[in-house]
Amino acid sequence: MKKSINIVVACGGGIFTTTVVTDKIDEILRKEKIPHKLSPHKITEVPNITGADLIVCTGKTSAQNKSGAPVMIGLPLFTGVGAEQFTQLLLEKIREIMAED
């Protein structure tokens, strides 16, 4: 079982929407007492990111991560539309990843 989860948050420029979504994920995981590390990246970097357990993109992408990290579309955390459903899916995926090893 993993002790902490490493999550990459990626957007087009790696700055504004990444910061908003990163802050929301941080808040969710702190509330759930899930140890984590969050790092910002650009969507164009998604295929070559290494060391991530999960990648959350703030925009639509068909990019796959070459290291095998699952990629989720986290736009609902930015817009608010569907945020509750996305949060549930995010937590399920994180718990699944943390149970592995």
N, C-alpha and C positions, 0 to 999 in steps of 0.2 A: 504494500500500500504506500502510495506517495505521501510524503509529509507536507508538500507544498505543490501548487500548480503554477506553471509558467505560461502566462497568456500574452499573446501579441495582439495589439489592436491596430488595425491598418485602415488608412483612408487614402484618398487621392494625393494629398500633400503631406500627410503625416503630422499635421499640426492641429487645426481647429476641431474638426469633427472627432478626430482621434482623442483629443483632450476631453471633450464632453463625454464620449462613450467610455473612456478609461475611468473617469471620475464616477460614472454611474455603476460600472462593473465593480470598482473598488468599494463603493458604498454597499452594494448587494453582498459581496463576499465578506466584508467586515461584519455585516449584520448576521450572516450565516456562520461566522467564525471559521471561515475557510482560509487557511494560510495561502498566500499568493504573491506572485510577482507579475507586474504589468509593464509592458514596454511598447512604445509607439513605433510604427513603421509605415511605409508607403505601400499601397496595394500592389504596385509593380514589384515589390520585394517578396511578396508572398511565396512564390515558387521556391525561392532559395533560402528562406529562413530556416535556421537550424536551432535546435534546443527548445523549441516551443512545444508545449503539450496541447495547446489549442490556439487557433487564430480566429479573431473576430474582425470581420471587415465591415466598414460603415457604408459601403456601397456594393452594388451588385458586381459579382465577379465569378468567372468560371474557373479561376486559377486553382490549381491543386498544389499542395505543398509536397516537394520532392522527398522530404524527410518523413512524410506520412501524418503530419499533424492535421487533425480535422479542421475544416474551415466553415465558420458559421457567418451568416449575414446579420449583423447587429444593428442595422438601420433603425429598427423599432426603438432602440434605446435613445437614438438621436431625435426622432420625430415624435415619439410618445405613442404612435399608433401601433398597437399590438405589443406594447412593452411588457405587459404582464405575461402574455403567452411566451414571448421570447425569454423572459427571465426564468420561467419554469423550465424551458428547453435547455437554457444555458446551465442551470443548476443540475439538471439531470445529466447532461454531458460531462460536467465537471466531476460529479460524484462517480460516474462511470470510469472516467480517466483515473481518478484518484484511487479507485478500488483495484486498478490493474497493478501489475508488478509482482 
